[in-house]
Amino acid sequence: MDSVTQAVLGAGIQGALMGRFQGRRALIYGAALATVPDLDVLMSYPDPVSLMTYHRGFSHSVFVLTGLAALLAWLIRKYWPQAPYGGRRLFLTLWLVLVTHPVLDAFTVYGTQLFWPLARIPESWSAIFIIDPVYTVPLLAGMVYAIAAGMTRTARRLLAAALVFSTAYLGFGLAGRYAAEHRVRDAMQAQGIAVTELRAVSMPFNTLLWRVIAKTADGHYYESVSSLFDRAPPEWLRQPLNLDVGQALAGVPLHERLRWFTDDWLRYDAIGDALVVTDLRMGIAGHYTFRFKMAERGADGQWHAVTPQSWPSPRGGWEEITLVFGRITHAEPPLPLAQWSEQSLR
């Protein structure tokens, strides 16, 4: 999630649990501590694929953060033994502030290595967009009230209520994801389309409109859109994965790492003399967030792996955002998926 959301989540947890003892300082402590897992962005990486796939790694591990919470609790109790709260309460607070950061990240689609160093595919639960005001605003409002009124009992209860609401909203997002997947799978089965893999991803800033991507055994995938308010079948667009082009990268370490990180939701395109690899999980047809040039066509006509470089996608503007939000409540007109997809290949 975005940094503001992570900060207000940490502030809300520490304020609710420690505000009675620490006053407004609890909000500052919680907000600051909640940003610690993202300090890995300060590390330097040689290419954008490494940057993408090593972010949310060791610093987001529940094992690492549990150890850090224990160390911080021990240090605070050692050098401030007169603190008016017990060690268990202190550890629980620090642990929740730290661990909820990567857990919340895991509710997005990006990929969070919650169980590093175990070689699991990163957790990517796709229940919420990376920025969602419905999740963030209640926490922010509770924090603003606590700053203005002080850490009174009412303020602490408001923070606790905001935390309960935001947690329930994540559950709503998960339910929306599974409903969208079920709806699109049923519609495709009715059309005789055999799906091998399928997953839904929340569209920008909401959990009412879902983008559903589905793979088929013949090397294609479908871009589909489904809203909670739809009554007609969802629209979709069939696209090639171009797996034959991707064979040029077989065995290339960074390509294999990217396949692991994305759970192999990749598309390959030959654009001029560049072999471009696209992460299909983030964005929408023609407007993908992560694209990388990973090979070049040499004078011999063959593909040769290169140090990855970011490859631009067409920028979405206000017109696209307006269409997306209009699609939440109205199935007509459908989103121009084919037009957007063509733009990305120019």
Phi, psi and chi 1 to 4 in degrees:
 res  aa     phi    psi   chi1   chi2   chi3   chi4
   1 MET       -  170.4  -66.9  -69.4  -74.3      -
   2 ASP   -70.3  161.6   62.9  -77.0      -      -
   3 SER   -64.7  -35.7  -62.4      -      -      -
   4 VAL   -62.7  -45.5  171.3      -      -      -
   5 THR   -61.6  -44.4  -60.9      -      -      -
   6 GLN   -62.5  -38.7  -65.6  -71.0    8.2      -
   7 ALA   -67.1  -44.9      -      -      -      -
   8 VAL   -71.8  -28.5  -63.7      -      -      -
   9 LEU   -65.4  -47.8  174.8   59.6      -      -
  10 GLY   -61.5  -41.9      -      -      -      -
  11 ALA   -63.4  -40.0      -      -      -      -
  12 GLY   -64.9  -42.0      -      -      -      -
  13 ILE   -65.3  -49.4  -67.6  170.9      -      -
  14 GLN   -67.6  -37.1 -175.4  123.2   -3.1      -
  15 GLY   -64.5  -42.0      -      -      -      -
  16 ALA   -67.2  -37.1      -      -      -      -
  17 LEU   -92.3  -30.2  -67.8  175.8      -      -
  18 MET  -123.5   -0.2  -59.3  -69.2  -80.8      -
  19 GLY   -60.3  -31.5      -      -      -      -
  20 ARG   -63.2  -27.7  179.3  158.1   57.4  101.8
  21 PHE  -101.1  -35.5  -50.0  105.6      -      -
  22 GLN  -103.6   -8.5  -63.9  174.2  -24.5      -
  23 GLY    63.7 -149.7      -      -      -      -
  24 ARG   -61.8  -22.8  -67.8 -177.2  177.4   91.2
  25 ARG   -60.7  -26.5  -70.0  174.3  -60.4  166.0
  26 ALA   -58.8  -37.0      -      -      -      -
  27 LEU   -65.4  -41.0  -57.5  173.2      -      -
  28 ILE   -67.3  -46.7  -60.8  172.8      -      -
  29 TYR   -59.5  -46.5  -62.4  155.4      -      -
  30 GLY   -65.2  -43.0      -      -      -      -
  31 ALA   -63.4  -42.4      -      -      -      -
  32 ALA   -67.4  -45.9      -      -      -      -
  33 LEU   -65.0  -33.5 -173.2   61.1      -      -
  34 ALA   -68.6  -17.9      -      -      -      -
  35 THR   -87.0  -10.2   64.3      -      -      -
  36 VAL   -56.8  -44.5  166.7      -      -      -
  37 PRO   -58.4  -27.2  -28.7   38.0      -      -
  38 ASP   -84.9    3.6  -86.3  -15.8      -      -
  39 LEU   -67.3  -10.1  -67.8 -179.6      -      -
  40 ASP   -66.6  -13.8   65.8  -24.4      -      -
  41 VAL   -68.3  -15.5  -60.1      -      -      -
  42 LEU   -77.9  -13.0  -59.3  177.6      -      -
  43 MET   -75.4  148.1  -59.8  178.7   66.9      -
  44 SER   -97.1  135.2  177.9      -      -      -
  45 TYR  -125.4  148.9  -65.6   99.1      -      -
  46 PRO   -78.0  -11.8   28.1  -35.4      -      -
  47 ASP  -158.9  161.6   61.4   83.0      -      -
  48 PRO   -68.6  -26.6   22.0  -33.1      -      -
  49 VAL   -68.5  -42.4  170.6      -      -      -
  50 SER   -63.2  -43.0  -64.2      -      -      -
  51 LEU   -58.1  -45.4  174.3   61.8      -      -
  52 MET   -66.4  -44.9  175.2 -173.1  177.9      -
  53 THR   -87.0  -15.4   60.6      -      -      -
  54 TYR   -97.2  -18.3  -76.8   98.3      -      -
  55 HIS   -65.2  149.6  177.3   49.0      -      -
  56 ARG    58.7   39.4  -64.7 -167.9 -176.3  179.4
  57 GLY  -102.3 -115.3      -      -      -      -
  58 PHE   -58.0  -34.8   74.4   93.5      -      -
  59 SER   -73.8   -9.2   67.1      -      -      -
  60 HIS  -110.0   10.4  -74.5   60.7      -      -
  61 SER   -76.9  132.0  166.2      -      -      -
  62 VAL   -64.4  -27.1  -66.2      -      -      -
  63 PHE   -70.5  -46.7  -54.7  126.2      -      -
  64 VAL   -63.5  -45.0  172.0      -      -      -
  65 LEU   -71.6  -31.1  -65.6  177.2      -      -
  66 THR   -65.4  -42.5  -62.0      -      -      -
  67 GLY   -63.1  -40.5      -      -      -      -
  68 LEU   -64.6  -41.8  178.6   58.1      -      -
  69 ALA   -61.8  -41.1      -      -      -      -
  70 ALA   -65.0  -42.3      -      -      -      -
  71 LEU   -63.4  -45.9  175.1   61.5      -      -
  72 LEU   -63.3  -41.3  -69.7  174.6      -      -
  73 ALA   -63.3  -41.4      -      -      -      -
  74 TRP   -64.4  -43.4  177.3   78.5      -      -
  75 LEU   -64.6  -42.9  -71.5  172.2      -      -
  76 ILE   -64.7  -43.7  -68.4  170.1      -      -
  77 ARG   -67.6  -32.7  -67.6  -61.6  -63.6  170.5
  78 LYS   -70.7  -44.5  176.3  177.4  176.0   64.4
  79 TYR   -97.1   -3.9  -67.4  102.8      -      -
  80 TRP  -142.2   65.0 -166.0   21.4      -      -
  81 PRO   -67.0  -19.5   23.9  -34.1      -      -
  82 GLN   -84.1    6.2   70.7  -83.9   19.6      -
  83 ALA   -55.9  138.8      -      -      -      -
  84 PRO   -80.3   25.4   30.8  -34.9      -      -
  85 TYR  -142.0  155.1   42.4   77.3      -      -
  86 GLY   -80.7  165.7      -      -      -      -
  87 GLY   -65.0  -36.0      -      -      -      -
  88 ARG   -66.1  -43.4  -69.3 -177.6 -179.7  178.4
  89 ARG   -63.6  -40.6 -172.7 -175.3 -168.0   93.2
  90 LEU   -63.6  -49.1  174.7   61.1      -      -
  91 PHE   -60.4  -45.4  170.0   75.2      -      -
  92 LEU   -59.0  -42.6  176.3   62.7      -      -
  93 THR   -64.2  -50.1  -59.2      -      -      -
  94 LEU   -61.7  -41.1  -61.9  175.6      -      -
  95 TRP   -64.1  -45.1 -177.0   77.3      -      -
  96 LEU   -64.5  -42.3  -74.9  173.8      -      -
  97 VAL   -60.9  -42.5  170.3      -      -      -
  98 LEU   -74.7  -48.0  -73.4  168.6      -      -
  99 VAL   -74.6  -30.8  168.7      -      -      -
 100 THR   -66.1  -21.4   52.2      -      -      -
 101 HIS   -61.5  -58.7  177.2  124.7      -      -
 102 PRO   -68.3  -30.4   24.1  -34.6      -      -
 103 VAL   -64.1  -42.7  169.5      -      -      -
 104 LEU   -63.8  -41.2 -179.9   57.3      -      -
 105 ASP   -58.2  -36.8  -81.8  -14.6      -      -
 106 ALA   -66.7  -20.5      -      -      -      -
 107 PHE   -76.2   -8.6  -84.9   95.0      -      -
 108 THR   -92.6 -178.9   68.7      -      -      -
 109 VAL   -92.3  -12.5   71.2      -      -      -
 110 TYR   -56.0  -52.0 -176.3   94.3      -      -
 111 GLY   120.6  115.0      -      -      -      -
 112 THR  -126.0  126.6  -56.4      -      -      -
 113 GLN   -86.0   69.2  -63.0  172.7   56.5      -
 114 LEU   -57.6  -32.7  -83.9 -177.1      -      -
 115 PHE  -111.1   23.7  -56.0  105.3      -      -
 116 TRP   -53.2  136.7 -177.4   95.1      -      -
 117 PRO   -92.9   12.1   35.0  -37.0      -      -
 118 LEU   -66.0  138.6  -57.9 -179.0      -      -
 119 ALA   -84.4   54.7      -      -      -      -
 120 ARG   -87.8  151.9  -69.3  169.7   51.7  100.6
 121 ILE   -61.1  132.6  -66.3  172.5      -      -
 122 PRO   -53.5  143.4  -28.1   36.7      -      -
 123 GLU   -69.6  130.7  -53.9  -57.6  -43.9      -
 124 SER  -147.7   82.8  172.6      -      -      -
 125 TRP   -86.2  -12.8  -57.4  -27.4      -      -
 126 SER    54.8   40.9  -53.2      -      -      -
 127 ALA   -97.4  -13.7      -      -      -      -
 128 ILE  -153.9  147.2 -170.1  171.1      -      -
 129 PHE   -73.4  160.0 -169.5   66.3      -      -
 130 ILE   -63.3  -24.1 -167.5  170.1      -      -
 131 ILE  -129.1  121.8  -60.0  173.4      -      -
 132 ASP  -142.5  107.5 -167.4  -39.3      -      -
 133 PRO   -58.8  -31.7  -21.8   32.6      -      -
 134 VAL   -63.8  -33.4  177.7      -      -      -
 135 TYR   -76.0  -44.1 -178.0   89.7      -      -
 136 THR   -81.8  -41.1  -54.5      -      -      -
 137 VAL   -60.1  -42.8  168.1      -      -      -
 138 PRO   -59.4  -41.0  -25.3   35.8      -      -
 139 LEU   -64.8  -42.9  -68.2  168.6      -      -
 140 LEU   -64.4  -41.4 -178.7   60.6      -      -
 141 ALA   -63.8  -41.9      -      -      -      -
 142 GLY   -62.8  -39.3      -      -      -      -
 143 MET   -67.2  -42.2 -172.0  179.1   75.3      -
 144 VAL   -61.7  -41.6  169.6      -      -      -
 145 TYR   -63.3  -42.7  178.8   87.0      -      -
 146 ALA   -65.7  -35.4      -      -      -      -
 147 ILE   -66.3  -42.2  -68.6  172.3      -      -
 148 ALA   -73.8  -42.4      -      -      -      -
 149 ALA   -96.0  -11.5      -      -      -      -
 150 GLY    87.3  169.2      -      -      -      -
 151 MET   -84.2   62.9  -66.9  -56.6  -57.8      -
 152 THR   -75.3  172.2   61.4      -      -      -
 153 ARG   -60.7  -39.7  176.4  178.1  -66.6 -177.7
 154 THR   -61.7  -43.3  -61.3      -      -      -
 155 ALA   -62.4  -42.4      -      -      -      -
 156 ARG   -66.5  -36.5  -61.5 -164.1  -58.4  -85.9
 157 ARG   -68.8  -37.3  -72.9  179.9  173.9  176.2
 158 LEU   -64.4  -41.0  -77.7  175.2      -      -
 159 LEU   -63.1  -43.5  -72.0  172.3      -      -
 160 ALA   -63.1  -40.8      -      -      -      -
 161 ALA   -64.7  -39.0      -      -      -      -
 162 ALA   -64.2  -38.4      -      -      -      -
 163 LEU   -65.4  -41.2  -70.1  166.7      -      -
 164 VAL   -64.1  -44.6  169.9      -      -      -
 165 PHE   -61.9  -47.0  173.8   83.3      -      -
 166 SER   -64.0  -37.8  -65.2      -      -      -
 167 THR   -65.7  -42.8  -57.6      -      -      -
 168 ALA   -63.0  -33.6      -      -      -      -
 169 TYR   -65.1  -34.8 -177.1   67.3      -      -
 170 LEU   -62.3  -39.4  -65.4  176.4      -      -
 171 GLY   -63.5  -38.8      -      -      -      -
 172 PHE   -62.0  -40.6  175.8   79.8      -      -
 173 GLY   -62.8  -43.3      -      -      -      -
 174 LEU   -62.0  -42.2  -82.6  178.2      -      -
 175 ALA   -63.1  -40.0      -      -      -      -
 176 GLY   -64.0  -39.5      -      -      -      -
 177 ARG   -61.7  -49.5  172.9 -165.1  167.7 -179.0
 178 TYR   -65.7  -34.7  -64.5  139.1      -      -
 179 ALA   -65.9  -41.9      -      -      -      -
 180 ALA   -65.1  -42.7      -      -      -      -
 181 GLU   -62.1  -44.0  -69.6  176.5  -14.1      -
 182 HIS   -63.0  -42.0 -177.9   75.7      -      -
 183 ARG   -65.5  -46.1 -171.5  167.7 -177.2  -86.0
 184 VAL   -68.9  -40.9  170.4      -      -      -
 185 ARG   -60.1  -44.4 -170.8 -174.4  -62.5  -85.7
 186 ASP   -63.6  -40.7  -74.6   -8.4      -      -
 187 ALA   -65.3  -39.0      -      -      -      -
 188 MET   -70.6  -39.8  -71.7 -174.2  170.3      -
 189 GLN   -61.5  -37.6  -73.2  178.8  -13.0      -
 190 ALA   -65.0  -25.7      -      -      -      -
 191 GLN   -94.1    3.8  -65.0  -69.8  -35.9      -
 192 GLY    78.1   21.6      -      -      -      -
 193 ILE   -93.7  118.0  -59.9  171.8      -      -
 194 ALA   -89.3  116.3      -      -      -      -
 195 VAL  -100.2  131.7  171.8      -      -      -
 196 THR   -94.8  -35.4   56.9      -      -      -
 197 GLU  -143.3  146.3  -65.9 -179.0   69.5      -
 198 LEU  -153.2  140.1  179.1  145.5      -      -
 199 ARG  -154.4  147.8   70.9  176.1  -57.6  168.0
 200 ALA  -103.8  147.5      -      -      -      -
 201 VAL  -132.9  133.4 -178.9      -      -      -
 202 SER   -66.1  142.6   57.8      -      -      -
 203 MET   -82.0  166.5  -64.1  -76.5  -88.9      -
 204 PRO   -53.1  129.2  -29.3   36.4      -      -
 205 PHE    67.4   16.6  -45.4  120.8      -      -
 206 ASN  -157.8  167.0   76.2   96.0      -      -
 207 THR  -122.6   26.2   51.8      -      -      -
 208 LEU  -103.5  -28.1  -59.5  174.2      -      -
 209 LEU  -115.3  131.0 -176.9   66.5      -      -
 210 TRP  -125.7  139.7  -65.1   83.8      -      -
 211 ARG   -98.0  126.9  167.1 -179.7  171.8 -105.3
 212 VAL  -117.8  124.9 -176.9      -      -      -
 213 ILE  -110.3  138.5   47.3  177.5      -      -
 214 ALA  -138.6  132.1      -      -      -      -
 215 LYS   -95.6  151.7  -70.1 -177.5 -177.2  178.2
 216 THR  -122.9  161.7   55.5      -      -      -
 217 ALA   -68.8  -16.2      -      -      -      -
 218 ASP   -90.9   15.7   61.6   -5.2      -      -
 219 GLY    83.5   25.4      -      -      -      -
 220 HIS  -121.8  171.4  -73.4   75.2      -      -
 221 TYR  -143.6  160.1   73.2  101.1      -      -
 222 TYR  -115.6  135.3  -74.7   79.8      -      -
 223 GLU   -97.8  119.0  -73.3  -92.6    3.6      -
 224 SER  -128.6  155.3 -178.6      -      -      -
 225 VAL  -128.5  132.3  177.3      -      -      -
 226 SER  -140.3  131.3  176.5      -      -      -
 227 SER  -110.3  151.8  168.6      -      -      -
 228 LEU   -58.8  -25.7  179.8   66.6      -      -
 229 PHE   -97.3    3.1  -59.1  106.1      -      -
 230 ASP   -64.5  140.3  -78.2   -6.0      -      -
 231 ARG  -117.2  -22.5  -65.3  -62.7  175.3  -96.4
 232 ALA   -94.0  162.8      -      -      -      -
 233 PRO   -59.7  148.9  -23.0   33.5      -      -
 234 PRO   -68.6  150.5   25.0  -32.7      -      -
 235 GLU   -84.1  154.4   69.4  -98.0   34.8      -
 236 TRP  -152.9  165.1   55.1   60.9      -      -
 237 LEU  -134.4  126.5  173.7   69.1      -      -
 238 ARG   -87.4  131.1 -174.9  172.8 -176.8 -101.6
 239 GLN  -136.4  152.1  -66.3  -80.6  -81.6      -
 240 PRO   -84.0  142.9   31.4  -35.6      -      -
 241 LEU   -81.7  -20.2  -69.0  167.3      -      -
 242 ASN    56.3   48.9  -61.2  -41.0      -      -
 243 LEU   -64.7  -26.1  -60.8  177.7      -      -
 244 ASP   -65.1  -37.6   54.3  -26.0      -      -
 245 VAL   -65.8  -39.9  177.1      -      -      -
 246 GLY   -64.6  -18.7      -      -      -      -
 247 GLN   -60.5  -22.8  -75.1  -60.8  -48.8      -
 248 ALA   -64.6  -18.5      -      -      -      -
 249 LEU  -102.8    5.1  -66.3  169.7      -      -
 250 ALA   -57.4  127.0      -      -      -      -
 251 GLY    86.2   -9.0      -      -      -      -
 252 VAL   -70.1  122.5  174.9      -      -      -
 253 PRO   -54.6  -46.1  -27.9   36.0      -      -
 254 LEU   -67.9  -32.1  -78.9  176.6      -      -
 255 HIS   -67.3  -42.3  172.0 -113.5      -      -
 256 GLU   -64.5  -36.9  -62.7  -54.4  -44.2      -
 257 ARG   -66.1  -39.5 -179.0  169.7  179.4   82.9
 258 LEU   -65.5  -39.7 -173.2   60.7      -      -
 259 ARG   -60.5  -43.7  -69.5 -175.8   61.8 -160.6
 260 TRP   -63.5  -46.5  163.7   76.3      -      -
 261 PHE   -63.5  -38.4 -172.4   84.0      -      -
 262 THR   -93.5    3.2   62.9      -      -      -
 263 ASP    58.7   32.7 -160.9   17.1      -      -
 264 ASP    66.7   28.3 -147.6   15.7      -      -
 265 TRP   -89.1   70.9  -78.6   99.4      -      -
 266 LEU  -124.5  146.8  -62.1  176.1      -      -
 267 ARG  -121.9  148.0  168.6  178.0  170.4  157.9
 268 TYR  -121.6  135.6  -54.7   88.3      -      -
 269 ASP  -137.0  136.1  -69.3  -69.7      -      -
 270 ALA   -93.0  107.5      -      -      -      -
 271 ILE  -114.3  102.6  -56.1  177.5      -      -
 272 GLY    64.3 -126.8      -      -      -      -
 273 ASP  -100.3   19.8  -71.1  -30.5      -      -
 274 ALA  -114.2  137.1      -      -      -      -
 275 LEU   -98.8  113.1 -163.1  165.6      -      -
 276 VAL  -107.1  128.7  177.3      -      -      -
 277 VAL  -108.1  128.8 -176.3      -      -      -
 278 THR  -116.8  132.2  -60.7      -      -      -
 279 ASP   -82.0  111.5  178.5   -4.3      -      -
 280 LEU   -76.7  -10.6  -66.4  174.3      -      -
 281 ARG   -73.8  -29.7  -58.3  170.0  -53.2  148.4
 282 MET  -116.7  127.7  -75.3  173.5  -86.7      -
 283 GLY   110.7 -152.3      -      -      -      -
 284 ILE  -152.8  168.0 -167.7  171.0      -      -
 285 ALA   -44.5  121.8      -      -      -      -
 286 GLY    83.4  -12.3      -      -      -      -
 287 HIS  -131.0   60.6  -61.4  -76.5      -      -
 288 TYR   -84.9  145.7  -62.0  108.9      -      -
 289 THR   -76.7  -41.2  -54.1      -      -      -
 290 PHE  -120.8  114.2  -68.3  102.0      -      -
 291 ARG  -135.2  141.3  -53.7  178.5   78.2 -160.8
 292 PHE  -136.8  134.0  -51.8  101.9      -      -
 293 LYS   -81.3  119.4  172.3 -176.1  173.1 -178.8
 294 MET  -121.8   -4.5  -61.0 -167.8   71.3      -
 295 ALA  -156.1  157.4      -      -      -      -
 296 GLU  -126.1  149.8  -69.1  179.9  -15.1      -
 297 ARG   -84.2  121.7 -162.6 -168.9  -49.9  -88.8
 298 GLY   -84.3  178.9      -      -      -      -
 299 ALA   -61.8  -23.3      -      -      -      -
 300 ASP   -82.2    0.3   57.7   -0.8      -      -
 301 GLY    82.0    1.3      -      -      -      -
 302 GLN   -99.5  157.8  -58.7  -60.6  -49.2      -
 303 TRP   -83.8  138.7  -67.9  110.1      -      -
 304 HIS  -129.9  125.0  -58.8  -82.3      -      -
 305 ALA   -61.4  142.6      -      -      -      -
 306 VAL  -129.7  167.7  -62.4      -      -      -
 307 THR   -61.6  125.0  -59.8      -      -      -
 308 PRO   -57.0  145.0  -25.5   35.9      -      -
 309 GLN  -130.8  147.1  -56.3  169.4   29.3      -
 310 SER   -65.9  140.6  -66.0      -      -      -
 311 TRP  -117.5  126.7 -170.9  -92.4      -      -
 312 PRO   -71.9  146.9   26.8  -34.3      -      -
 313 SER  -106.2  154.4  -77.5      -      -      -
 314 PRO   -56.2  136.4  -22.7   32.6      -      -
 315 ARG   -78.8  130.4  -77.5 -176.2  168.8  -87.3
 316 GLY   -78.8  141.3      -      -      -      -
 317 GLY  -115.3 -166.0      -      -      -      -
 318 TRP   -61.6  -34.1 -178.9 -111.3      -      -
 319 GLU   -61.6  -44.2  179.4 -178.1   -4.9      -
 320 GLU   -65.3  -43.1  -74.4   81.5   -0.3      -
 321 ILE   -61.1  -41.5  -67.4  -65.0      -      -
 322 THR   -62.2  -42.2  -59.1      -      -      -
 323 LEU   -63.4  -41.4  -72.2  172.8      -      -
 324 VAL   -63.1  -46.4  166.9      -      -      -
 325 PHE   -69.2  -34.4  -84.6   96.1      -      -
 326 GLY   -65.7  -30.0      -      -      -      -
 327 ARG   -69.8  -17.8  179.7   60.9 -178.1   79.3
 328 ILE   -59.0  -44.4  -66.2  175.0      -      -
 329 THR  -106.8  -13.2   53.6      -      -      -
 330 HIS  -130.4  122.9  -64.1   88.1      -      -
 331 ALA   -77.2  -17.4      -      -      -      -
 332 GLU  -118.3  132.6  -64.0  -67.9  -21.6      -
 333 PRO   -78.6  152.0   31.3  -35.8      -      -
 334 PRO   -68.5  159.9   25.7  -34.1      -      -
 335 LEU   -65.9  141.0  -65.1 -179.2      -      -
 336 PRO   -78.0   66.3   30.1  -34.9      -      -
 337 LEU   -61.2  -41.6  -60.2  178.0      -      -
 338 ALA   -65.0  -42.2      -      -      -      -
 339 GLN   -62.7  -44.2  176.5 -174.8  -23.9      -
 340 TRP   -65.1  -38.8  -71.2  -10.8      -      -
 341 SER   -65.2  -40.4 -178.2      -      -      -
 342 GLU   -61.5  -35.4  -70.3  173.2    3.8      -
 343 GLN   -61.8  -32.1  -66.9  174.2   -1.3      -
 344 SER   -75.0  -10.9   68.1      -      -      -
 345 LEU  -102.9    4.1  -61.5  177.7      -      -
 346 ARG   -83.4      -  -65.0  173.6 -175.8  169.8
